[in-house]
Amino acid sequence: MTAESTVPTPAGQPRDLGSSAPVSVLPQRAGAAGFRFPDRLPAPRPESPLPLLVADGTAAAVPGSLMLTGTPHQPLLAALLVAASLLLRPRAPRRLPGVLDDLPALCGRITVVWLALAALVAAYAPPHALSARTLLLGLLLHAATGCAGRGVVHRWRRTALLNRPRAALVVGPAATAQRVASAVLRHPRCGVRPVGIVADEPGGGTGLPVLTTGEEVQRAVVQNGVREVLAVHPSVRTRQAPLLRALAESGCVVWEVDADAPACAGGRDRLAGFSCRRLEAGERRPGGAGKRVLDVTVSGVLLLLLSPLLLTCATLLRIIGGPGVLFRQERIGKDGRPFTLLKFRTHRPADEHESATRWSVADERRMPWFCRFLRRTSLDELLQLWNVFRGDMSLVGPRPERPYFVAQFSQTYPGYAARHRVPAGITGLAQINGLRGDTSIEDRARFDNAYIDDWSLWQDVCILLRTAVALVRPTGS
């Protein structure tokens, strides 16, 4: 499960990384002090959920009053139908949702509500059980009124945005930002009107004004009432993090726009045909109590169950390799903080410099057979369960790397530093997709950031299950 597996570098060819000063893994929050916007910028008014609540409640009340006539406690059943429909109502995560976007989730929840209501009536009043015809008509009427109500709300919101589009700044390399801004301006139905480009230096041809200083950005935000920010390059989140954080804290909504890849990423919003997703202020960090409970429970149980195996491995390593069974190495974890990672020792570096800077030693023939077995089966990683139990790591997350390589990769690969928003993990989305050993660092960073952005506790469980299956068919660490 480690990032290291073979002697070549991630690019597949030797290279001298040289000695360099450590770099900051994550941009420091203090850097945002240079982008403090005036208090006179009014906070945006959040979009009210009331119109959709009224539409969904009305859509449930109409079939409830028509199709449940004659059943005992008809007002109570209608009220339960409305309450359940509101509790299970689908949300509209898209920028400009349409009724067809809501249709699958809406019909699925309506079906669940009516089946539950039918089961309730059949259980407590069997003589008045809903017939198949009544159930089907209720479903159809509820779905039709729900779609009609939501369609009216969505159309009203789209018309309002078309008449009064939200002013936006586009942040990124000047040429790319101008291209995205021009595309957005050609599609006013997006409800966004770019008013300026924020770039490190002027360029990108004629078009919108290019803002290169904090003062120019502040002036544009205040004068134009900017409410949205479009970050159009992967490196923007790291290089312009203080500015994006300040804009978000001032009330702007920050969107990450994929200006190069085709807009085919599932679960994302669309802006003038570009795939985009909303970035939360300060970056969304998965975890919380649920993730920590999962980590402590699973790691604690596994440490207890695997203690005989761990003791056996330690004993054999002591017999074969002599003293020094444990291998301790500094790795970089959440927010760039170092911690000491534990493993079974399968190789003895010549010195501390080799241990800190050599990419991999996995396939050296001088390694004893038992050590090669431990690395092939990933058994040498089991001691990291103690790191998880202590809180240094998580079961699922980006694989931690040594400070020497973190400094190099953060400078070379866009998005690599952003992996450290969350605790490091024993396994992760990159590992279960084959990105282990001598594979692309850029690809790993992309998968790790996708895991962070789309995190859910169920996704952690799925990754753990897929990792367990992969361990049955080990291919090396």
Secondary structure by P-SEA (a helix, b strand, c coil): ccccccccccccccccccccccccccccccccccccccccccccccccaaaaaaaaaaaaaaaaacccccccaaaaaaaaaaaaaaaabbbbccccccccccaaaaaaaaaaaaaaaaaaaaaccccccccaaaaaaaaaaaaaaaaaaaaaaaaaaaaaaaabbbbbbbbccaaaaaaaaaaaaacccccccccccccccccccccccccccaaaaaaaaaaacccbbbbccccccccaaaaaaaaaaabbbbbbbbcccccccccccccccbbbbbbcccccccccaaaaaaaaaaaaaaaaaaaaaaaaaaaaaaaacccccbbbbbbbcccbbbbbbbccccccccccccccccccccccccccaaaaaaaaaccccccaaaaaaaccccccccccccaaaaaaaaacccccccccccccccccccccccccccccaaaaaaaaaaaaaaccaaaaaaaaaaaaaaaaccccc
